Amino acid sequence: MDLNPNPNIIPFDDTYILYDSDDPLSFICAYLSLFPILILTFYLSWFITTREMEACIMAAGQLCNELINNVVKNKIRQPRPPHPELVSSFQRDTLRSGYGMPSAHSQFMGFLTMYMLLRVTYNWAGLSSVKKHVGASAVFGLGVCVCFSRIYLKYHSLEQVLVGWCFGVFNGAGYYAVVGLLREMGIVQWVLQWGIMRWLYVKDSWNGDAEKTLKSEFETWQRRSCANGIRNKKVD
């Protein structure tokens, strides 16, 4: 009995991850493989809550990086490593390439790691060196874990992961330089003057300190709460 009469109905492979149910590490790796999607979701949440232009810029960079990965995969056409449980139709006839070289997950995390390292080093001057090192180490460690998960789950070989990581690092550094140039030329500021950007209250705190911003918001809330408390006492 054919349970799927429509051959066009296929699983969404970005979240369709096979793992060994008897292996706890395999289970953890399955979740690690979902981090690129969670990070893209974070970009959207970041923009909605803060209306920061940087969220859109980083998301656009990641999407361009993904497009480059798809093009390179279809040029190299290197198959994924042998995987007896992985169906041969994985990502076949979809918008994503089913080839393995380079690893898209590794390229995604390489891009994120390099871009964030440059961002923290050169644009968050208010952070202490300890916090910079902790943040950089956390991002790098997460990237390594995601890369490891792709090898452990047998979706990619070590070579495919290393090449993907290097591609991502190169793209992240290049994108950071291009965005910096666009800011110097005033292109980003020009975009912020568009009507839709004003309507959405989009801003660009590129050189701002995230910690100070949170602190200033907290202090503003405290002053407002104190002021309301004083007014309520006067009314009583």
C-alpha positions as CSV (number, residue, x, y, z in Angstrom):
1,M,0.0,0.0,0.0
2,D,1.4,3.4,-1.0
3,L,1.1,5.7,1.9
4,N,2.4,8.7,-0.1
5,P,0.7,8.8,-3.6
6,N,2.1,12.2,-4.3
7,P,5.8,12.0,-5.1
8,N,6.2,15.8,-4.6
9,I,5.5,15.4,-0.9
10,I,8.8,15.1,0.8
11,P,10.2,15.8,4.3
12,F,11.8,19.1,5.1
13,D,15.4,18.0,5.2
14,D,16.7,21.0,7.2
15,T,15.0,19.5,10.3
16,Y,14.8,15.9,9.2
17,I,17.8,14.4,11.1
18,L,18.4,10.7,11.6
19,Y,20.2,9.6,14.8
20,D,20.8,6.4,16.8
21,S,18.2,6.3,19.5
22,D,20.5,4.1,21.6
23,D,23.3,6.6,21.5
24,P,22.9,9.7,23.8
25,L,25.7,11.5,22.0
26,S,23.9,10.9,18.7
27,F,20.8,12.4,20.2
28,I,22.7,15.5,21.3
29,C,24.3,15.8,17.9
30,A,20.8,15.8,16.3
31,Y,20.0,18.9,18.3
32,L,23.3,20.5,17.5
33,S,22.6,20.2,13.8
34,L,19.5,22.4,14.3
35,F,21.5,25.3,15.6
36,P,21.7,27.1,12.2
37,I,17.9,27.2,12.0
38,L,17.8,28.4,15.7
39,I,20.3,31.2,14.9
40,L,18.3,32.4,11.9
41,T,15.2,32.4,14.2
42,F,17.3,34.5,16.7
43,Y,18.1,37.0,14.0
44,L,14.3,37.5,13.4
45,S,13.6,37.8,17.1
46,W,16.5,40.2,17.6
47,F,15.1,42.5,14.8
48,I,11.5,42.3,16.1
49,T,12.5,43.2,19.7
50,T,15.2,45.8,18.9
51,R,14.7,46.9,15.3
52,E,18.5,46.8,14.8
53,M,19.7,47.0,11.3
54,E,22.6,44.6,12.2
55,A,20.1,41.7,12.6
56,C,19.1,42.1,9.0
57,I,22.7,42.5,7.8
58,M,23.8,39.3,9.6
59,A,20.8,37.4,8.3
60,A,21.4,38.6,4.7
61,G,25.1,37.6,5.0
62,Q,24.1,34.1,6.2
63,L,21.7,33.7,3.3
64,C,24.3,34.8,0.8
65,N,26.7,32.3,2.4
66,E,24.1,29.6,2.0
67,L,23.6,30.4,-1.6
68,I,27.4,30.2,-2.3
69,N,27.4,26.8,-0.6
70,N,24.7,25.6,-2.8
71,V,26.4,26.8,-5.9
72,V,29.8,25.3,-4.9
73,K,28.2,21.9,-4.0
74,N,26.6,21.6,-7.4
75,K,29.9,22.4,-9.1
76,I,32.0,19.9,-7.1
77,R,29.3,17.2,-6.9
78,Q,31.0,15.2,-4.2
79,P,28.6,12.7,-2.6
80,R,28.1,12.4,1.1
81,P,29.9,9.6,3.0
82,P,28.2,6.1,2.9
83,H,25.3,6.1,5.3
84,P,23.2,2.9,5.3
85,E,20.3,4.5,7.1
86,L,20.3,7.7,5.1
87,V,17.9,7.5,2.2
88,S,19.4,8.1,-1.2
89,S,16.9,10.8,-2.0
90,F,18.2,13.2,0.7
91,Q,17.7,16.7,-0.5
92,R,17.3,15.5,-4.1
93,D,15.1,17.6,-6.4
94,T,14.8,20.3,-3.8
95,L,16.1,23.9,-3.5
96,R,19.0,22.5,-1.5
97,S,21.8,20.5,-3.0
98,G,22.1,16.9,-1.8
99,Y,25.9,16.8,-2.3
100,G,28.3,16.8,0.6
101,M,31.2,19.1,-0.3
102,P,31.4,21.6,1.4
103,S,29.3,21.1,4.5
104,A,26.6,23.8,4.7
105,H,26.3,23.5,8.5
106,S,30.1,24.0,8.9
107,Q,30.1,26.9,6.4
108,F,27.3,28.5,8.3
109,M,29.1,28.2,11.6
110,G,32.4,29.3,10.1
111,F,30.7,32.5,8.8
112,L,29.1,33.2,12.1
113,T,32.3,32.6,14.1
114,M,34.5,34.8,12.0
115,Y,31.9,37.6,11.7
116,M,31.2,37.7,15.4
117,L,35.0,37.5,16.3
118,L,35.6,40.6,14.1
119,R,32.4,42.3,15.5
120,V,33.4,41.8,19.1
121,T,37.0,42.7,18.6
122,Y,36.6,45.9,16.6
123,N,33.1,47.2,17.5
124,W,32.4,46.4,21.1
125,A,35.0,48.7,22.6
126,G,33.1,48.9,25.9
127,L,33.5,45.2,26.7
128,S,36.3,44.0,28.9
129,S,38.9,41.7,27.4
130,V,37.6,38.9,29.6
131,K,34.1,39.2,28.3
132,K,35.4,39.4,24.7
133,H,37.4,36.2,25.2
134,V,34.5,34.4,26.8
135,G,32.1,35.5,24.0
136,A,34.5,34.5,21.3
137,S,35.3,31.2,22.9
138,A,31.5,30.4,23.3
139,V,30.8,31.1,19.6
140,F,33.9,29.1,18.5
141,G,33.0,26.2,20.7
142,L,29.5,26.1,19.4
143,G,30.8,26.1,15.9
144,V,33.1,23.2,16.6
145,C,30.3,21.2,18.2
146,V,28.0,21.7,15.2
147,C,30.8,20.6,12.9
148,F,31.4,17.6,15.0
149,S,27.8,16.6,14.9
150,R,27.8,16.5,11.1
151,I,30.7,14.0,11.2
152,Y,29.3,11.9,14.0
153,L,25.9,11.6,12.4
154,K,27.7,10.6,9.1
155,Y,26.1,13.4,7.1
156,H,29.6,14.7,6.1
157,S,33.2,13.5,6.1
158,L,36.0,15.3,8.0
159,E,37.2,16.8,4.7
160,Q,33.8,18.2,3.8
161,V,33.4,19.8,7.2
162,L,36.9,21.4,7.2
163,V,36.4,22.8,3.7
164,G,33.0,24.1,4.7
165,W,34.4,25.8,7.8
166,C,37.2,27.4,5.8
167,F,34.7,28.7,3.2
168,G,32.5,30.1,6.0
169,V,35.5,31.8,7.7
170,F,36.6,33.4,4.4
171,N,33.0,34.6,3.6
172,G,32.5,35.9,7.1
173,A,35.7,38.0,6.9
174,G,34.9,39.3,3.4
175,Y,31.3,40.2,4.3
176,Y,32.4,42.0,7.4
177,A,34.8,44.1,5.3
178,V,32.1,44.8,2.7
179,V,29.6,45.9,5.3
180,G,32.2,48.1,6.9
181,L,32.9,49.7,3.5
182,L,29.2,50.3,2.9
183,R,28.9,52.0,6.3
184,E,31.9,54.2,5.5
185,M,30.3,55.2,2.2
186,G,27.0,56.1,3.9
187,I,25.0,53.4,2.1
188,V,23.6,51.9,5.3
189,Q,22.7,55.3,6.6
190,W,21.0,56.0,3.3
191,V,18.9,52.8,3.6
192,L,17.9,53.8,7.1
193,Q,16.3,56.9,5.6
194,W,13.8,54.9,3.5
195,G,10.2,55.4,4.5
196,I,9.6,51.8,5.4
197,M,12.7,51.9,7.7
198,R,11.4,55.0,9.5
199,W,8.0,53.4,9.7
200,L,9.5,50.3,11.4
201,Y,11.8,52.4,13.6
202,V,14.9,50.6,12.3
203,K,18.2,51.9,13.8
204,D,21.8,51.0,13.5
205,S,23.8,50.9,16.8
206,W,26.9,49.5,15.1
207,N,29.4,51.0,17.4
208,G,27.2,50.8,20.5
209,D,27.9,48.7,23.5
210,A,25.2,46.1,24.1
211,E,25.9,45.9,27.8
212,K,25.6,49.7,28.2
213,T,22.4,49.6,26.2
214,L,20.9,47.0,28.6
215,K,22.1,48.9,31.6
216,S,20.7,52.2,30.4
217,E,17.3,50.6,29.7
218,F,17.3,49.1,33.2
219,E,18.2,52.4,34.8
220,T,15.5,54.1,32.8
221,W,13.0,51.6,34.0
222,Q,14.2,52.1,37.6
223,R,13.8,55.9,37.4
224,R,10.3,55.5,35.9
225,S,9.3,53.1,38.6
226,C,10.6,55.4,41.4
227,A,8.8,58.3,39.8
228,N,5.5,56.4,39.6
229,G,6.0,55.3,43.3
230,I,6.5,58.9,44.4
231,R,3.5,60.1,42.5
232,N,1.3,57.4,44.0
233,K,2.4,58.3,47.5
234,K,1.5,62.0,46.9
235,V,-2.0,60.9,45.7
236,D,-2.5,58.8,48.8
